[in-house]
Amino acid sequence: MSKLHGTSQDVYARAILQALLAAGGVLDSPDIHEKVWVIVPVKKDDTGVLSTGHIRRETDIAWTITSLKHQGYVVHVKRGTWRITDAGHKYLSQTGRTQ
């Protein structure tokens, strides 16, 4: 994982996996975003608006979900719905459950 702009992708990854775990393992994308906003303190660089009109933080969270998918830590249950995998559980336990 890497640093994006404000908050690092590692912090977002742990928060996403924590949110999934707390919800029983499965959440829709909007619920993931909402929970990450609660878990991760907002940094100044997180709130900028991109040329697309999207808030940087929302884009960074979405890209982190995609990265987690490519690493096998989450899978699609259906469009827009994600489930934490055994590998995701292992990653979370190895990196800690807090930011």
Contacts in CASP RR format, 6 or more apart in sequence:
PFRMAT RR
TARGET T0000
AUTHOR 0000-0000-0000
METHOD contacts of the structure
MODEL  1
MSKLHGTSQDVYARAILQALLAAGGVLDSPDIHEKVWVIVPVKKDDTGVL
STGHIRRETDIAWTITSLKHQGYVVHVKRGTWRITDAGHKYLSQTGRTQ
1 8 0 8 1.000
1 9 0 8 1.000
1 10 0 8 1.000
1 13 0 8 1.000
1 64 0 8 1.000
1 67 0 8 1.000
2 8 0 8 1.000
2 9 0 8 1.000
2 10 0 8 1.000
3 9 0 8 1.000
4 12 0 8 1.000
4 60 0 8 1.000
4 63 0 8 1.000
4 64 0 8 1.000
5 45 0 8 1.000
5 46 0 8 1.000
5 56 0 8 1.000
5 60 0 8 1.000
6 43 0 8 1.000
6 44 0 8 1.000
6 45 0 8 1.000
6 46 0 8 1.000
6 56 0 8 1.000
6 60 0 8 1.000
7 40 0 8 1.000
7 43 0 8 1.000
7 45 0 8 1.000
7 46 0 8 1.000
7 57 0 8 1.000
7 60 0 8 1.000
9 60 0 8 1.000
9 63 0 8 1.000
9 64 0 8 1.000
9 67 0 8 1.000
10 95 0 8 1.000
11 40 0 8 1.000
11 99 0 8 1.000
12 36 0 8 1.000
12 40 0 8 1.000
12 60 0 8 1.000
12 61 0 8 1.000
12 64 0 8 1.000
13 64 0 8 1.000
13 67 0 8 1.000
13 68 0 8 1.000
13 73 0 8 1.000
13 91 0 8 1.000
13 95 0 8 1.000
14 92 0 8 1.000
14 95 0 8 1.000
14 96 0 8 1.000
14 97 0 8 1.000
14 98 0 8 1.000
14 99 0 8 1.000
15 35 0 8 1.000
15 36 0 8 1.000
15 39 0 8 1.000
15 40 0 8 1.000
15 99 0 8 1.000
16 32 0 8 1.000
16 36 0 8 1.000
16 61 0 8 1.000
16 64 0 8 1.000
16 65 0 8 1.000
16 68 0 8 1.000
16 74 0 8 1.000
17 68 0 8 1.000
17 73 0 8 1.000
17 74 0 8 1.000
17 84 0 8 1.000
17 88 0 8 1.000
17 89 0 8 1.000
17 91 0 8 1.000
17 92 0 8 1.000
18 39 0 8 1.000
18 92 0 8 1.000
18 97 0 8 1.000
19 27 0 8 1.000
19 31 0 8 1.000
19 32 0 8 1.000
19 35 0 8 1.000
19 36 0 8 1.000
19 39 0 8 1.000
20 26 0 8 1.000
20 27 0 8 1.000
20 32 0 8 1.000
20 74 0 8 1.000
20 82 0 8 1.000
20 83 0 8 1.000
20 84 0 8 1.000
21 84 0 8 1.000
21 89 0 8 1.000
21 92 0 8 1.000
22 35 0 8 1.000
23 31 0 8 1.000
23 35 0 8 1.000
25 83 0 8 1.000
25 84 0 8 1.000
26 77 0 8 1.000
26 81 0 8 1.000
26 82 0 8 1.000
26 83 0 8 1.000
26 84 0 8 1.000
27 35 0 8 1.000
27 81 0 8 1.000
27 82 0 8 1.000
28 80 0 8 1.000
28 81 0 8 1.000
28 82 0 8 1.000
29 62 0 8 1.000
29 65 0 8 1.000
29 80 0 8 1.000
29 81 0 8 1.000
29 82 0 8 1.000
32 61 0 8 1.000
32 65 0 8 1.000
32 82 0 8 1.000
33 58 0 8 1.000
33 61 0 8 1.000
33 62 0 8 1.000
36 61 0 8 1.000
37 57 0 8 1.000
39 99 0 8 1.000
40 99 0 8 1.000
41 99 0 8 1.000
42 57 0 8 1.000
45 56 0 8 1.000
46 55 0 8 1.000
46 56 0 8 1.000
46 57 0 8 1.000
46 60 0 8 1.000
47 55 0 8 1.000
47 56 0 8 1.000
47 57 0 8 1.000
48 55 0 8 1.000
48 56 0 8 1.000
48 57 0 8 1.000
49 55 0 8 1.000
49 56 0 8 1.000
50 56 0 8 1.000
50 59 0 8 1.000
52 59 0 8 1.000
65 74 0 8 1.000
65 82 0 8 1.000
68 74 0 8 1.000
68 88 0 8 1.000
69 75 0 8 1.000
69 76 0 8 1.000
69 82 0 8 1.000
71 87 0 8 1.000
71 91 0 8 1.000
72 85 0 8 1.000
72 87 0 8 1.000
72 88 0 8 1.000
73 84 0 8 1.000
73 85 0 8 1.000
73 87 0 8 1.000
73 88 0 8 1.000
73 91 0 8 1.000
74 82 0 8 1.000
74 83 0 8 1.000
74 84 0 8 1.000
74 85 0 8 1.000
74 88 0 8 1.000
75 82 0 8 1.000
75 83 0 8 1.000
75 85 0 8 1.000
76 82 0 8 1.000
76 83 0 8 1.000
77 83 0 8 1.000
84 92 0 8 1.000
END
